[in-house]
Amino acid sequence: METVQDLEARYIINTYNRNPNETPFLIKGEGSYVWDGDEKKYLDFVSGLAVNVLGHCHPEVIKAIRKQTEQLIHTSNLYYTAPQAYLAEMLVKNSLSGGKAFFANSGAEANEAAIKLARKNNSGRYKIITAENSFHGRTMATLTATGQPKYRESFIPLLEGFDYACFNDLNSFAALIDSSTAAIMIEPIQGEGGVHVAEASFIKGLRELCDREGILLIFDEVQSGMGRTGQLWSFENWAVRPDLLTVAKGLGGGLPIGALIAAEEFSAVLQPGDHASTFGGNPVVCSAALAVLKLVKSEQFLQEVQSKSRVLEKSLLKMAADYPELVKEKRGMGLIRALELNQAVAKKIQGRCTEQGLLINAIGDNIIRFLPPLIITDDELKEGLRLFDQVLKEFI
Ligand SMILES: Cc1ncc(COP(=O)(O)O)c(C=O)c1O
């Protein structure tokens, strides 16, 4: 009989580069752990790439999904449904303190909606300035917005009207603004680009620049939002509010969702017919998201994330101090962190960690990213870091 790996090799377009000898075949998850087909247990420091903020199969998420699936699964947006209205209210009240939401199914789609809104907002102004090394998605517009040539070069011609400035360099953004500029879009913490955190002066400066020039400031918090930094949204760390906020990943508790939240002033730019999504705002997904958001927005939950963030930071600092020949730099905030290595061994370290029962994520050849679930216990976090430290020692 053919294995799952055989079927995948034959029938799935090979965009993910999974390897039957190294990549776990996961069948079950609970809390901070997942299990493979041989019942081997892994501590999960990847969290479905920042999706499983409440860990795997959280009982409140299961309850919400179960209840909604027994009642109504899908209707289309021709009709009113309750969960999307309740979710929009909770999202808006807990983000930009006003405004309105649009629901899509992914981070890229949330960003597409933001790009369309920014272009329509000020007719004639179409240019969007993003940051080098950024990541905003894989659709044609968000791929063009992504400031990493390696993702773009096979797909030219790209969309017109995108420019790239240097992250954390305010002058380089200012220099690109002209009469056709509609918006500046950044991730306050660049995730896929290797976990680079915006400096306070940069992010405050961007706000002032956008106000002065009359252009929109868009924060892509697809990866950095939903409690990951110990604040519900990472922009709260700098007390700088965007005009448009995009969220996805952690919001749906593992179900696909993306949302654009537009501040009050810009919430009527998109009108009927301008944008839509068949599945956007689906009742089951929105019910799951409501359950997630209710838990994550609580002060106590966020304080616990902050305390776990200190454990992670201290441990990574120690590794950087203990292994200066291997660790070049530690970066990040909250429970989104990275170690940059001096050697191109990130993939090997990831492989050894997997063997030891720890899932971590290598970005490129020399960056290791840490994205544990936000519900991880102190003991689990310390255990994962102990396993990781042991593996690092093998590479000294
Ligand atoms: C900051 C950011 N924006 C957008 C995206 C794209 O999200 P999705 O894969 O859900 O389309 C990602 C995905 O990693 C991301 O990290």
The ligand as a MOL file (V3000), in Angstrom:
LIG
                    3D

  0  0  0     0  0            999 V3000
M  V30 BEGIN CTAB
M  V30 COUNTS 16 16 0 0 0
M  V30 BEGIN ATOM
M  V30 1 C 3.5160 39.2080 8.4420 0
M  V30 2 C 2.8210 38.2690 7.5130 0
M  V30 3 N 1.9440 38.7540 6.6270 0
M  V30 4 C 1.2790 37.9540 5.7910 0
M  V30 5 C 1.4950 36.5960 5.7920 0
M  V30 6 C 0.7420 35.7290 4.8410 0
M  V30 7 O -0.2330 35.0210 5.5380 0
M  V30 8 P -0.9640 33.7610 4.8660 0
M  V30 9 O 0.0560 32.6910 4.6990 0
M  V30 10 O -2.0420 33.4090 5.8630 0
M  V30 11 O -1.5330 34.2350 3.5820 0
M  V30 12 C 2.4060 36.0380 6.6910 0
M  V30 13 C 2.6690 34.5900 6.6960 0
M  V30 14 O 3.6120 34.1130 7.2280 0
M  V30 15 C 3.0810 36.9070 7.5820 0
M  V30 16 O 3.9650 36.4300 8.4640 0
M  V30 END ATOM
M  V30 BEGIN BOND
M  V30 1 1 1 2
M  V30 2 1 2 3
M  V30 3 2 2 15
M  V30 4 2 3 4
M  V30 5 1 4 5
M  V30 6 1 5 6
M  V30 7 2 5 12
M  V30 8 1 6 7
M  V30 9 1 7 8
M  V30 10 2 8 9
M  V30 11 1 8 10
M  V30 12 1 8 11
M  V30 13 1 12 13
M  V30 14 1 12 15
M  V30 15 2 13 14
M  V30 16 1 15 16
M  V30 END BOND
M  V30 END CTAB
M  END
